[in-house]
């Protein structure tokens, strides 16, 4: 089954942090592209390993969303940046989606 995962990335000093909010996975990279690539690889490995588990563990692992407070913390800068058209200084948060076979 194909699934679209919600991901976010933000710049913190000289690194980028990226997270998949639908699987509660986070990584870092030296650039946006590096962080996205690392997150893609982490998601692939995670899903592969989760699919090898038996039920009910498989379902629990594939439906493990980030806690609400973490989702808000990640998405708040994106919402603020969108509302203010990216004019707030220091807003380097982006939201994107990844298609995944989960």
SVG drawing of the C-alpha trace seen along z (x, -y; Angstrom):
<svg xmlns="http://www.w3.org/2000/svg" viewBox="-2 -40 30 52">
<polyline fill="none" stroke="black" stroke-width="0.4" points="0.0,0.0 1.4,-3.4 1.3,-6.0 2.2,-9.7 4.3,-10.7 4.4,-14.3 8.0,-15.5 9.6,-18.7 13.1,-20.2 14.6,-23.2 18.0,-24.8 19.6,-25.1 22.9,-27.0 25.1,-25.1 23.0,-21.9 19.6,-20.8 17.2,-18.7 14.6,-16.7 11.8,-14.6 9.0,-12.3 6.0,-13.2 4.1,-10.1 6.7,-7.7 8.5,-9.7 11.9,-9.6 14.4,-12.4 17.9,-12.9 20.5,-15.7 22.5,-16.7 24.9,-19.4 22.6,-20.7 18.9,-20.5 19.6,-17.9 21.7,-15.8 19.1,-15.9 16.3,-14.9 18.5,-12.0 19.3,-10.8 15.6,-10.9 14.6,-9.0 17.2,-6.3 16.1,-6.2 12.4,-5.8 13.2,-3.1 15.2,-1.1 12.6,-1.6 9.7,-0.5 11.6,2.5 12.4,3.6 8.8,2.9 7.3,5.0 9.5,7.9 7.8,7.9 4.7,10.0 1.4,8.4 0.5,6.5 4.1,5.1 4.1,4.4 1.0,2.2 2.2,0.5 5.5,-0.4 4.0,-1.6 1.4,-3.8 3.8,-5.4 3.2,-9.2 5.2,-11.8 3.6,-13.0 1.3,-16.0 3.7,-18.4 6.5,-17.4 4.2,-17.8 3.2,-21.3 6.9,-22.2 7.9,-21.2 4.9,-22.7 4.5,-26.0 7.5,-27.7 6.1,-26.6 2.6,-28.0 4.1,-31.3 6.3,-31.5 3.4,-30.9 1.2,-33.5 3.9,-36.1 5.0,-35.1 8.4,-34.0 9.3,-37.6 10.1,-36.6 13.9,-36.4 15.3,-33.0 12.4,-31.0 14.0,-28.2 11.4,-25.5 9.9,-23.6 7.2,-21.0 7.3,-18.3 5.9,-14.8 7.4,-11.5 5.6,-8.6 6.4,-5.4 5.3,-1.7 4.1,-1.0"/>
</svg>
